[in-house]
Amino acid sequence: MTLSDSYATGFDEDVPSELTNQCPRCGGLVTTNVIETSCEDCDLVIDEQQTNHRPEFA
């Protein structure tokens, strides 16, 4: 199998995904940026990136 074969057979656009771009509250458009996933219509925050501000010890 070549690398191009894995791209051709590794992703199926017709398979439904759990991640949709429809808001569970209002049915509006959901967008994702670096900080959060939220609805553009009702501003519901669906997922948020947590930042760890604690120092990292070796």
mmCIF file as Biopython writes it, N, C-alpha, C and O atoms, coordinates in Angstrom:
data_model
#
loop_
_atom_site.group_PDB
_atom_site.id
_atom_site.type_symbol
_atom_site.label_atom_id
_atom_site.label_alt_id
_atom_site.label_comp_id
_atom_site.label_asym_id
_atom_site.label_entity_id
_atom_site.label_seq_id
_atom_site.pdbx_PDB_ins_code
_atom_site.Cartn_x
_atom_site.Cartn_y
_atom_site.Cartn_z
_atom_site.occupancy
_atom_site.B_iso_or_equiv
_atom_site.auth_seq_id
_atom_site.auth_asym_id
_atom_site.pdbx_PDB_model_num
ATOM 1   N N  . MET A ? 1  ? 0.857   -1.176 0.000  1.0 0.0 1  A 1 
ATOM 2   C CA . MET A ? 1  ? 0.000   0.000  0.000  1.0 0.0 1  A 1 
ATOM 3   C C  . MET A ? 1  ? 0.903   1.239  0.000  1.0 0.0 1  A 1 
ATOM 4   O O  . MET A ? 1  ? 1.815   1.357  0.818  1.0 0.0 1  A 1 
ATOM 5   N N  . THR A ? 2  ? 0.638   2.134  -0.910 1.0 0.0 2  A 1 
ATOM 6   C CA . THR A ? 2  ? 1.402   3.371  -0.962 1.0 0.0 2  A 1 
ATOM 7   C C  . THR A ? 2  ? 0.729   4.435  -0.111 1.0 0.0 2  A 1 
ATOM 8   O O  . THR A ? 2  ? -0.405  4.267  0.339  1.0 0.0 2  A 1 
ATOM 9   N N  . LEU A ? 3  ? 1.442   5.527  0.102  1.0 0.0 3  A 1 
ATOM 10  C CA . LEU A ? 3  ? 0.893   6.623  0.897  1.0 0.0 3  A 1 
ATOM 11  C C  . LEU A ? 3  ? -0.367  7.185  0.258  1.0 0.0 3  A 1 
ATOM 12  O O  . LEU A ? 3  ? -1.324  7.507  0.963  1.0 0.0 3  A 1 
ATOM 13  N N  . SER A ? 4  ? -0.384  7.307  -1.057 1.0 0.0 4  A 1 
ATOM 14  C CA . SER A ? 4  ? -1.573  7.835  -1.728 1.0 0.0 4  A 1 
ATOM 15  C C  . SER A ? 4  ? -2.771  6.908  -1.576 1.0 0.0 4  A 1 
ATOM 16  O O  . SER A ? 4  ? -3.911  7.369  -1.540 1.0 0.0 4  A 1 
ATOM 17  N N  . ASP A ? 5  ? -2.520  5.595  -1.487 1.0 0.0 5  A 1 
ATOM 18  C CA . ASP A ? 5  ? -3.617  4.652  -1.270 1.0 0.0 5  A 1 
ATOM 19  C C  . ASP A ? 5  ? -4.249  4.841  0.097  1.0 0.0 5  A 1 
ATOM 20  O O  . ASP A ? 5  ? -5.466  4.721  0.239  1.0 0.0 5  A 1 
ATOM 21  N N  . SER A ? 6  ? -3.438  5.138  1.107  1.0 0.0 6  A 1 
ATOM 22  C CA . SER A ? 6  ? -4.003  5.323  2.438  1.0 0.0 6  A 1 
ATOM 23  C C  . SER A ? 6  ? -4.864  6.576  2.503  1.0 0.0 6  A 1 
ATOM 24  O O  . SER A ? 6  ? -5.850  6.609  3.238  1.0 0.0 6  A 1 
ATOM 25  N N  . TYR A ? 7  ? -4.503  7.609  1.741  1.0 0.0 7  A 1 
ATOM 26  C CA . TYR A ? 7  ? -5.353  8.796  1.696  1.0 0.0 7  A 1 
ATOM 27  C C  . TYR A ? 7  ? -6.659  8.505  0.974  1.0 0.0 7  A 1 
ATOM 28  O O  . TYR A ? 7  ? -7.709  9.010  1.372  1.0 0.0 7  A 1 
ATOM 29  N N  . ALA A ? 8  ? -6.611  7.720  -0.053 1.0 0.0 8  A 1 
ATOM 30  C CA . ALA A ? 8  ? -7.810  7.417  -0.824 1.0 0.0 8  A 1 
ATOM 31  C C  . ALA A ? 8  ? -8.772  6.537  -0.042 1.0 0.0 8  A 1 
ATOM 32  O O  . ALA A ? 8  ? -9.987  6.669  -0.190 1.0 0.0 8  A 1 
ATOM 33  N N  . THR A ? 9  ? -8.247  5.640  0.789  1.0 0.0 9  A 1 
ATOM 34  C CA . THR A ? 9  ? -9.117  4.709  1.494  1.0 0.0 9  A 1 
ATOM 35  C C  . THR A ? 9  ? -9.231  4.995  2.989  1.0 0.0 9  A 1 
ATOM 36  O O  . THR A ? 9  ? -10.022 4.347  3.674  1.0 0.0 9  A 1 
ATOM 37  N N  . GLY A ? 10 ? -8.462  5.950  3.509  1.0 0.0 10 A 1 
ATOM 38  C CA . GLY A ? 10 ? -8.440  6.194  4.937  1.0 0.0 10 A 1 
ATOM 39  C C  . GLY A ? 10 ? -9.484  7.158  5.439  1.0 0.0 10 A 1 
ATOM 40  O O  . GLY A ? 10 ? -9.651  7.289  6.652  1.0 0.0 10 A 1 
ATOM 41  N N  . PHE A ? 11 ? -10.194 7.838  4.567  1.0 0.0 11 A 1 
ATOM 42  C CA . PHE A ? 11 ? -11.160 8.841  5.001  1.0 0.0 11 A 1 
ATOM 43  C C  . PHE A ? 11 ? -12.423 8.703  4.172  1.0 0.0 11 A 1 
ATOM 44  O O  . PHE A ? 11 ? -12.368 8.754  2.944  1.0 0.0 11 A 1 
ATOM 45  N N  . ASP A ? 12 ? -13.543 8.530  4.821  1.0 0.0 12 A 1 
ATOM 46  C CA . ASP A ? 12 ? -14.808 8.368  4.124  1.0 0.0 12 A 1 
ATOM 47  C C  . ASP A ? 12 ? -15.727 9.503  4.527  1.0 0.0 12 A 1 
ATOM 48  O O  . ASP A ? 12 ? -16.189 9.556  5.667  1.0 0.0 12 A 1 
ATOM 49  N N  . GLU A ? 13 ? -15.996 10.409 3.605  1.0 0.0 13 A 1 
ATOM 50  C CA . GLU A ? 13 ? -16.822 11.568 3.906  1.0 0.0 13 A 1 
ATOM 51  C C  . GLU A ? 13 ? -18.277 11.216 4.167  1.0 0.0 13 A 1 
ATOM 52  O O  . GLU A ? 13 ? -19.004 12.001 4.776  1.0 0.0 13 A 1 
ATOM 53  N N  . ASP A ? 14 ? -18.710 10.050 3.717  1.0 0.0 14 A 1 
ATOM 54  C CA . ASP A ? 14 ? -20.109 9.673  3.873  1.0 0.0 14 A 1 
ATOM 55  C C  . ASP A ? 14 ? -20.423 9.093  5.249  1.0 0.0 14 A 1 
ATOM 56  O O  . ASP A ? 14 ? -21.595 8.917  5.581  1.0 0.0 14 A 1 
ATOM 57  N N  . VAL A ? 15 ? -19.414 8.793  6.052  1.0 0.0 15 A 1 
ATOM 58  C CA . VAL A ? 15 ? -19.635 8.233  7.376  1.0 0.0 15 A 1 
ATOM 59  C C  . VAL A ? 15 ? -20.028 9.358  8.316  1.0 0.0 15 A 1 
ATOM 60  O O  . VAL A ? 15 ? -19.281 10.325 8.457  1.0 0.0 15 A 1 
ATOM 61  N N  . PRO A ? 16 ? -21.192 9.255  8.967  1.0 0.0 16 A 1 
ATOM 62  C CA . PRO A ? 16 ? -21.591 10.320 9.892  1.0 0.0 16 A 1 
ATOM 63  C C  . PRO A ? 16 ? -20.645 10.401 11.079 1.0 0.0 16 A 1 
ATOM 64  O O  . PRO A ? 16 ? -20.122 9.385  11.534 1.0 0.0 16 A 1 
ATOM 65  N N  . SER A ? 17 ? -20.433 11.587 11.569 1.0 0.0 17 A 1 
ATOM 66  C CA . SER A ? 17 ? -19.530 11.821 12.681 1.0 0.0 17 A 1 
ATOM 67  C C  . SER A ? 17 ? -20.314 12.310 13.887 1.0 0.0 17 A 1 
ATOM 68  O O  . SER A ? 17 ? -21.395 12.880 13.740 1.0 0.0 17 A 1 
ATOM 69  N N  . GLU A ? 18 ? -19.770 12.087 15.084 1.0 0.0 18 A 1 
ATOM 70  C CA . GLU A ? 18 ? -20.407 12.616 16.289 1.0 0.0 18 A 1 
ATOM 71  C C  . GLU A ? 18 ? -20.275 14.134 16.335 1.0 0.0 18 A 1 
ATOM 72  O O  . GLU A ? 18 ? -21.112 14.816 16.926 1.0 0.0 18 A 1 
ATOM 73  N N  . LEU A ? 19 ? -19.226 14.660 15.712 1.0 0.0 19 A 1 
ATOM 74  C CA . LEU A ? 19 ? -19.014 16.098 15.693 1.0 0.0 19 A 1 
ATOM 75  C C  . LEU A ? 19 ? -19.807 16.699 14.546 1.0 0.0 19 A 1 
ATOM 76  O O  . LEU A ? 19 ? -19.551 16.389 13.383 1.0 0.0 19 A 1 
ATOM 77  N N  . THR A ? 20 ? -20.750 17.541 14.858 1.0 0.0 20 A 1 
ATOM 78  C CA . THR A ? 20 ? -21.523 18.211 13.831 1.0 0.0 20 A 1 
ATOM 79  C C  . THR A ? 20 ? -21.325 19.697 13.982 1.0 0.0 20 A 1 
ATOM 80  O O  . THR A ? 20 ? -20.827 20.161 15.008 1.0 0.0 20 A 1 
ATOM 81  N N  . ASN A ? 21 ? -21.704 20.440 12.983 1.0 0.0 21 A 1 
ATOM 82  C CA . ASN A ? 21 ? -21.588 21.885 13.087 1.0 0.0 21 A 1 
ATOM 83  C C  . ASN A ? 21 ? -22.958 22.514 13.325 1.0 0.0 21 A 1 
ATOM 84  O O  . ASN A ? 21 ? -23.245 23.605 12.834 1.0 0.0 21 A 1 
ATOM 85  N N  . GLN A ? 22 ? -23.805 21.806 14.089 1.0 0.0 22 A 1 
ATOM 86  C CA . GLN A ? 22 ? -25.124 22.314 14.444 1.0 0.0 22 A 1 
ATOM 87  C C  . GLN A ? 22 ? -25.247 22.372 15.962 1.0 0.0 22 A 1 
ATOM 88  O O  . GLN A ? 22 ? -24.930 21.406 16.655 1.0 0.0 22 A 1 
ATOM 89  N N  . CYS A ? 23 ? -25.707 23.506 16.472 1.0 0.0 23 A 1 
ATOM 90  C CA . CYS A ? 23 ? -25.829 23.726 17.909 1.0 0.0 23 A 1 
ATOM 91  C C  . CYS A ? 23 ? -26.913 22.824 18.499 1.0 0.0 23 A 1 
ATOM 92  O O  . CYS A ? 23 ? -28.005 22.729 17.938 1.0 0.0 23 A 1 
ATOM 93  N N  . PRO A ? 24 ? -26.625 22.157 19.631 1.0 0.0 24 A 1 
ATOM 94  C CA . PRO A ? 24 ? -27.641 21.310 20.264 1.0 0.0 24 A 1 
ATOM 95  C C  . PRO A ? 24 ? -28.772 22.119 20.895 1.0 0.0 24 A 1 
ATOM 96  O O  . PRO A ? 24 ? -29.862 21.586 21.102 1.0 0.0 24 A 1 
ATOM 97  N N  . ARG A ? 25 ? -28.536 23.379 21.201 1.0 0.0 25 A 1 
ATOM 98  C CA . ARG A ? 25 ? -29.564 24.211 21.831 1.0 0.0 25 A 1 
ATOM 99  C C  . ARG A ? 25 ? -30.502 24.840 20.795 1.0 0.0 25 A 1 
ATOM 100 O O  . ARG A ? 25 ? -31.721 24.700 20.892 1.0 0.0 25 A 1 
ATOM 101 N N  . CYS A ? 26 ? -29.930 25.530 19.805 1.0 0.0 26 A 1 
ATOM 102 C CA . CYS A ? 26 ? -30.780 26.294 18.884 1.0 0.0 26 A 1 
ATOM 103 C C  . CYS A ? 26 ? -30.710 25.822 17.433 1.0 0.0 26 A 1 
ATOM 104 O O  . CYS A ? 26 ? -31.488 26.280 16.597 1.0 0.0 26 A 1 
ATOM 105 N N  . GLY A ? 27 ? -29.779 24.904 17.123 1.0 0.0 27 A 1 
ATOM 106 C CA . GLY A ? 27 ? -29.639 24.432 15.756 1.0 0.0 27 A 1 
ATOM 107 C C  . GLY A ? 27 ? -28.810 25.356 14.883 1.0 0.0 27 A 1 
ATOM 108 O O  . GLY A ? 27 ? -28.725 25.152 13.672 1.0 0.0 27 A 1 
ATOM 109 N N  . GLY A ? 28 ? -28.193 26.377 15.485 1.0 0.0 28 A 1 
ATOM 110 C CA . GLY A ? 28 ? -27.379 27.334 14.736 1.0 0.0 28 A 1 
ATOM 111 C C  . GLY A ? 28 ? -26.025 26.765 14.350 1.0 0.0 28 A 1 
ATOM 112 O O  . GLY A ? 28 ? -25.708 25.616 14.659 1.0 0.0 28 A 1 
ATOM 113 N N  . LEU A ? 29 ? -25.233 27.581 13.672 1.0 0.0 29 A 1 
ATOM 114 C CA . LEU A ? 29 ? -23.918 27.185 13.181 1.0 0.0 29 A 1 
ATOM 115 C C  . LEU A ? 29 ? -22.895 27.184 14.308 1.0 0.0 29 A 1 
ATOM 116 O O  . LEU A ? 29 ? -22.767 28.164 15.042 1.0 0.0 29 A 1 
ATOM 117 N N  . VAL A ? 30 ? -22.169 26.077 14.442 1.0 0.0 30 A 1 
ATOM 118 C CA . VAL A ? 30 ? -21.124 25.942 15.461 1.0 0.0 30 A 1 
ATOM 119 C C  . VAL A ? 30 ? -19.778 26.115 14.784 1.0 0.0 30 A 1 
ATOM 120 O O  . VAL A ? 30 ? -19.510 25.496 13.754 1.0 0.0 30 A 1 
ATOM 121 N N  . THR A ? 31 ? -18.926 26.963 15.365 1.0 0.0 31 A 1 
ATOM 122 C CA . THR A ? 31 ? -17.587 27.179 14.837 1.0 0.0 31 A 1 
ATOM 123 C C  . THR A ? 31 ? -16.556 26.896 15.921 1.0 0.0 31 A 1 
ATOM 124 O O  . THR A ? 31 ? -16.845 26.983 17.114 1.0 0.0 31 A 1 
ATOM 125 N N  . THR A ? 32 ? -15.347 26.555 15.479 1.0 0.0 32 A 1 
ATOM 126 C CA . THR A ? 32 ? -14.254 26.254 16.397 1.0 0.0 32 A 1 
ATOM 127 C C  . THR A ? 32 ? -13.086 27.166 16.087 1.0 0.0 32 A 1 
ATOM 128 O O  . THR A ? 32 ? -12.699 27.324 14.929 1.0 0.0 32 A 1 
ATOM 129 N N  . ASN A ? 33 ? -12.522 27.770 17.133 1.0 0.0 33 A 1 
ATOM 130 C CA . ASN A ? 33 ? -11.295 28.529 16.977 1.0 0.0 33 A 1 
ATOM 131 C C  . ASN A ? 33 ? -10.273 27.967 17.959 1.0 0.0 33 A 1 
ATOM 132 O O  . ASN A ? 33 ? -10.495 26.892 18.515 1.0 0.0 33 A 1 
ATOM 133 N N  . VAL A ? 34 ? -9.175  28.653 18.185 1.0 0.0 34 A 1 
ATOM 134 C CA . VAL A ? 34 ? -8.115  28.149 19.048 1.0 0.0 34 A 1 
ATOM 135 C C  . VAL A ? 34 ? -8.584  27.999 20.491 1.0 0.0 34 A 1 
ATOM 136 O O  . VAL A ? 34 ? -8.113  27.111 21.201 1.0 0.0 34 A 1 
ATOM 137 N N  . ILE A ? 35 ? -9.494  28.844 20.929 1.0 0.0 35 A 1 
ATOM 138 C CA . ILE A ? 35 ? -9.906  28.873 22.325 1.0 0.0 35 A 1 
ATOM 139 C C  . ILE A ? 35 ? -11.118 27.997 22.614 1.0 0.0 35 A 1 
ATOM 140 O O  . ILE A ? 35 ? -11.130 27.287 23.620 1.0 0.0 35 A 1 
ATOM 141 N N  . GLU A ? 36 ? -12.141 28.026 21.756 1.0 0.0 36 A 1 
ATOM 142 C CA . GLU A ? 36 ? -13.379 27.329 22.088 1.0 0.0 36 A 1 
ATOM 143 C C  . GLU A ? 36 ? -14.176 26.939 20.852 1.0 0.0 36 A 1 
ATOM 144 O O  . GLU A ? 36 ? -13.937 27.426 19.747 1.0 0.0 36 A 1 
ATOM 145 N N  . THR A ? 37 ? -15.130 26.042 21.079 1.0 0.0 37 A 1 
ATOM 146 C CA . THR A ? 37 ? -16.129 25.684 20.088 1.0 0.0 37 A 1 
ATOM 147 C C  . THR A ? 37 ? -17.441 26.253 20.594 1.0 0.0 37 A 1 
ATOM 148 O O  . THR A ? 37 ? -17.883 25.917 21.693 1.0 0.0 37 A 1 
ATOM 149 N N  . SER A ? 38 ? -18.073 27.121 19.796 1.0 0.0 38 A 1 
ATOM 150 C CA . SER A ? 38 ? -19.290 27.786 20.262 1.0 0.0 38 A 1 
ATOM 151 C C  . SER A ? 38 ? -20.254 28.025 19.111 1.0 0.0 38 A 1 
ATOM 152 O O  . SER A ? 38 ? -19.887 27.959 17.938 1.0 0.0 38 A 1 
ATOM 153 N N  . CYS A ? 39 ? -21.510 28.308 19.486 1.0 0.0 39 A 1 
ATOM 154 C CA . CYS A ? 39 ? -22.561 28.598 18.519 1.0 0.0 39 A 1 
ATOM 155 C C  . CYS A ? 39 ? -22.507 30.075 18.158 1.0 0.0 39 A 1 
ATOM 156 O O  . CYS A ? 39 ? -22.411 30.931 19.037 1.0 0.0 39 A 1 
ATOM 157 N N  . GLU A ? 40 ? -22.569 30.371 16.876 1.0 0.0 40 A 1 
ATOM 158 C CA . GLU A ? 40 ? -22.565 31.759 16.428 1.0 0.0 40 A 1 
ATOM 159 C C  . GLU A ? 40 ? -23.895 32.453 16.707 1.0 0.0 40 A 1 
ATOM 160 O O  . GLU A ? 40 ? -23.939 33.679 16.816 1.0 0.0 40 A 1 
ATOM 161 N N  . ASP A ? 41 ? -24.979 31.686 16.824 1.0 0.0 41 A 1 
ATOM 162 C CA . ASP A ? 41 ? -26.300 32.287 17.005 1.0 0.0 41 A 1 
ATOM 163 C C  . ASP A ? 41 ? -26.633 32.568 18.478 1.0 0.0 41 A 1 
ATOM 164 O O  . ASP A ? 41 ? -27.035 33.681 18.819 1.0 0.0 41 A 1 
ATOM 165 N N  . CYS A ? 42 ? -26.467 31.570 19.346 1.0 0.0 42 A 1 
ATOM 166 C CA . CYS A ? 42 ? -26.865 31.750 20.747 1.0 0.0 42 A 1 
ATOM 167 C C  . CYS A ? 42 ? -25.671 31.858 21.699 1.0 0.0 42 A 1 
ATOM 168 O O  . CYS A ? 42 ? -25.867 32.009 22.905 1.0 0.0 42 A 1 
ATOM 169 N N  . ASP A ? 43 ? -24.443 31.785 21.185 1.0 0.0 43 A 1 
ATOM 170 C CA . ASP A ? 43 ? -23.201 31.903 21.965 1.0 0.0 43 A 1 
ATOM 171 C C  . ASP A ? 43 ? -22.987 30.793 22.990 1.0 0.0 43 A 1 
ATOM 172 O O  . ASP A ? 43 ? -22.221 30.977 23.936 1.0 0.0 43 A 1 
ATOM 173 N N  . LEU A ? 44 ? -23.641 29.655 22.827 1.0 0.0 44 A 1 
ATOM 174 C CA . LEU A ? 44 ? -23.422 28.515 23.708 1.0 0.0 44 A 1 
ATOM 175 C C  . LEU A ? 44 ? -22.002 27.996 23.492 1.0 0.0 44 A 1 
ATOM 176 O O  . LEU A ? 44 ? -21.618 27.712 22.357 1.0 0.0 44 A 1 
ATOM 177 N N  . VAL A ? 45 ? -21.217 27.869 24.566 1.0 0.0 45 A 1 
ATOM 178 C CA . VAL A ? 45 ? -19.872 27.304 24.478 1.0 0.0 45 A 1 
ATOM 179 C C  . VAL A ? 45 ? -19.991 25.790 24.625 1.0 0.0 45 A 1 
ATOM 180 O O  . VAL A ? 45 ? -20.422 25.295 25.666 1.0 0.0 45 A 1 
ATOM 181 N N  . ILE A ? 46 ? -19.613 25.068 23.597 1.0 0.0 46 A 1 
ATOM 182 C CA . ILE A ? 46 ? -19.756 23.620 23.571 1.0 0.0 46 A 1 
ATOM 183 C C  . ILE A ? 46 ? -18.500 22.939 24.094 1.0 0.0 46 A 1 
ATOM 184 O O  . ILE A ? 46 ? -18.587 21.938 24.805 1.0 0.0 46 A 1 
ATOM 185 N N  . ASP A ? 47 ? -17.331 23.473 23.747 1.0 0.0 47 A 1 
ATOM 186 C CA . ASP A ? 47 ? -16.068 22.926 24.212 1.0 0.0 47 A 1 
ATOM 187 C C  . ASP A ? 47 ? -15.085 24.074 24.375 1.0 0.0 47 A 1 
ATOM 188 O O  . ASP A ? 47 ? -15.095 25.028 23.597 1.0 0.0 47 A 1 
ATOM 189 N N  . GLU A ? 48 ? -14.233 23.977 25.396 1.0 0.0 48 A 1 
ATOM 190 C CA . GLU A ? 48 ? -13.298 25.052 25.680 1.0 0.0 48 A 1 
ATOM 191 C C  . GLU A ? 48 ? -11.924 24.466 25.952 1.0 0.0 48 A 1 
ATOM 192 O O  . GLU A ? 48 ? -11.806 23.460 26.652 1.0 0.0 48 A 1 
ATOM 193 N N  . GLN A ? 49 ? -10.888 25.083 25.408 1.0 0.0 49 A 1 
ATOM 194 C CA . GLN A ? 49 ? -9.513  24.648 25.654 1.0 0.0 49 A 1 
ATOM 195 C C  . GLN A ? 49 ? -9.060  25.165 27.013 1.0 0.0 49 A 1 
ATOM 196 O O  . GLN A ? 49 ? -9.145  26.362 27.287 1.0 0.0 49 A 1 
ATOM 197 N N  . GLN A ? 50 ? -8.592  24.287 27.840 1.0 0.0 50 A 1 
ATOM 198 C CA . GLN A ? 50 ? -8.090  24.671 29.154 1.0 0.0 50 A 1 
ATOM 199 C C  . GLN A ? 50 ? -6.593  24.928 29.059 1.0 0.0 50 A 1 
ATOM 200 O O  . GLN A ? 50 ? -5.861  24.124 28.482 1.0 0.0 50 A 1 
ATOM 201 N N  . THR A ? 51 ? -6.140  26.027 29.613 1.0 0.0 51 A 1 
ATOM 202 C CA . THR A ? 51 ? -4.727  26.373 29.609 1.0 0.0 51 A 1 
ATOM 203 C C  . THR A ? 51 ? -4.149  26.094 30.991 1.0 0.0 51 A 1 
ATOM 204 O O  . THR A ? 51 ? -4.701  26.521 32.005 1.0 0.0 51 A 1 
ATOM 205 N N  . ASN A ? 52 ? -3.040  25.378 31.021 1.0 0.0 52 A 1 
ATOM 206 C CA . ASN A ? 52 ? -2.378  25.057 32.268 1.0 0.0 52 A 1 
ATOM 207 C C  . ASN A ? 52 ? -1.320  26.123 32.533 1.0 0.0 52 A 1 
ATOM 208 O O  . ASN A ? 52 ? -0.339  26.224 31.795 1.0 0.0 52 A 1 
ATOM 209 N N  . HIS A ? 53 ? -1.515  26.916 33.580 1.0 0.0 53 A 1 
ATOM 210 C CA . HIS A ? 53 ? -0.589  27.996 33.909 1.0 0.0 53 A 1 
ATOM 211 C C  . HIS A ? 53 ? 0.414   27.600 34.981 1.0 0.0 53 A 1 
ATOM 212 O O  . HIS A ? 53 ? 1.226   28.426 35.397 1.0 0.0 53 A 1 
ATOM 213 N N  . ARG A ? 54 ? 0.374   26.358 35.434 1.0 0.0 54 A 1 
ATOM 214 C CA . ARG A ? 54 ? 1.318   25.903 36.448 1.0 0.0 54 A 1 
ATOM 215 C C  . ARG A ? 54 ? 2.690   25.657 35.822 1.0 0.0 54 A 1 
ATOM 216 O O  . ARG A ? 54 ? 2.775   25.280 34.653 1.0 0.0 54 A 1 
ATOM 217 N N  . PRO A ? 55 ? 3.750   25.863 36.577 1.0 0.0 55 A 1 
ATOM 218 C CA . PRO A ? 55 ? 5.090   25.632 36.025 1.0 0.0 55 A 1 
ATOM 219 C C  . PRO A ? 55 ? 5.312   24.132 35.778 1.0 0.0 55 A 1 
ATOM 220 O O  . PRO A ? 55 ? 4.790   23.276 36.492 1.0 0.0 55 A 1 
ATOM 221 N N  . GLU A ? 56 ? 6.084   23.861 34.768 1.0 0.0 56 A 1 
ATOM 222 C CA . GLU A ? 56 ? 6.398   22.471 34.446 1.0 0.0 56 A 1 
ATOM 223 C C  . GLU A ? 56 ? 7.753   22.132 35.049 1.0 0.0 56 A 1 
ATOM 224 O O  . GLU A ? 56 ? 8.746   22.815 34.796 1.0 0.0 56 A 1 
ATOM 225 N N  . PHE A ? 57 ? 7.785   21.061 35.855 1.0 0.0 57 A 1 
ATOM 226 C CA . PHE A ? 57 ? 9.029   20.636 36.490 1.0 0.0 57 A 1 
ATOM 227 C C  . PHE A ? 57 ? 9.576   19.430 35.759 1.0 0.0 57 A 1 
ATOM 228 O O  . PHE A ? 57 ? 8.825   18.553 35.331 1.0 0.0 57 A 1 
ATOM 229 N N  . ALA A ? 58 ? 10.872  19.392 35.620 1.0 0.0 58 A 1 
ATOM 230 C CA . ALA A ? 58 ? 11.531  18.295 34.898 1.0 0.0 58 A 1 
ATOM 231 C C  . ALA A ? 58 ? 11.639  17.046 35.717 1.0 0.0 58 A 1 
ATOM 232 O O  . ALA A ? 58 ? 12.169  16.041 35.244 1.0 0.0 58 A 1 
#
